[in-house]
């Protein structure tokens, strides 16, 4: 048993976005003290690590300055011996051309604890996401994955006899590979595919033959790319997905910690999802008001929650103050929205009232009892929330205590790959779930353009479908972005997903 208090987790990052990271990988990233990552790791994954996590880029890229393996090994050992929890994040799966054996060997020699966490390899995922199956009952009973890094070391006579070949890291050696296969009996007419940036908004696919593929990609940088050679490439014309959002790339602008559920809904409908957090949820500037309210909970008749964030921070503070749900005995609970109600249920509580239409605007109109002289506690966002609900409650005679429970801020910048996807028209749809996400998105784009005129923003969004969760968000889209294409009829994430599916299915866009 090692005496080392630290531990190194050798984690496969998958093929890019958070959507293809394993749950174990996500859990480890969220608790990492040191993150040592490869150059091909998507920057969205880096955002999953805590703010105080030390992040070290040790990427190895052909033709560029790279961190040598000995240095990486020394970093892993040094931080582990300091008692740190280290995530060594490798693109794809660590065991496939990932030099993981070298790192395991040095960790073992240094008596450091480590754990292996597999990831989704691009060798498997990129062809599938491009519509190419690697096996087929008639066309391919087996496939082989190989690296094109040193083609002279491979047994091409044997490889030429295998039904399907999947080649990684072959951007610069493709001519040698093609030549070797043809010399060893592979037909020049064999279907061949190159998938660059597989599974990302920048994904590009070239379909050709073994004899013509080099000419087709002449002058194009093929890094990172997966090359598939075999008759199965011809099956790409088959529709492998009847999902209504297949082929659509959707930009989700929710807060980073809130985007996963919505992203999953969209992915289940076949969409490729890019996450661009337009909100950052943090604690309030002071806990004093909330602490004071919690100490006198018994004086309130109703507790109203209009967001999952309000519930999360309220109950966190309740626990810190040494209390639990029993402190809410005798207080009625009202929540706005299905999602908010579901979050409340996680604390073992059932709301006494959920307004119809799932919006705060209908809460007062449909309130189940007279509000006259009712004492209401309303935990809410510190700055920027709508005041209409409070005014309407007060007009009905209620005494409302508005308590700052959390803050929502605009992130500092846009992920460079997301910005590139927007500029290169790789995004088909942008979704907004609140007016604040629209305002922050507009601000980030404006800043990215260096304060250029609104016409430039309009030109970027011209071919993109703008989808809103409800009327208030749509109004802000009109004001700042100049348009709205799809609006949910039911003002929930499910309703927004359904509206997108209906719009795309009916050929409206």
Buried (B, 14 or more C-beta within 10 A) or exposed (E): EBEBEBBBBBBBBBBBBBBBBBEBBBEBBEEBBBBBBBBBBBEBBBBBBEEEBEEBEBBBEEEEEBBEBEEBBEBBBBBBBEEBBBBBBBBBBBBBBBBBEEBBEBBEEBEBBBEBBBBBBBBBBBBBBBBBBBEBEEBBEEBBBBBBBEBEEBEBEEBBEBBBBBBBBBBBBBEBBBEBBBEBEBEEEBBBBBBBBBBBBBBBBBBBBBBEBBEEBEEEEBBBBBBBBBBBBBBBEEEBEEBBBBEBBBBBBBBBBBBBEBBEBBBEBBBBBBBBBBBBBEBBEEBEBBBEBBEEBEEBBBBBBBBBBBBBBBBEBBEEEEBEEEBBEEBBBBBBBBBBBEBBEEBEBEBBBBBEBBBBBBBBEEBEEEBEEBBBBBBBBBEEBBEEBBEBBBEBEBBBBBBBBBBBBBBEEBBEBBBEBBEEEBBBBBBBBBBBBBBBBBBBBBEBBEEEEBEBBEEBBEEBBBBBBBBBBBBBBEEBBBEBBBBBEBBBBBBBBBBBBBBBEEEEB
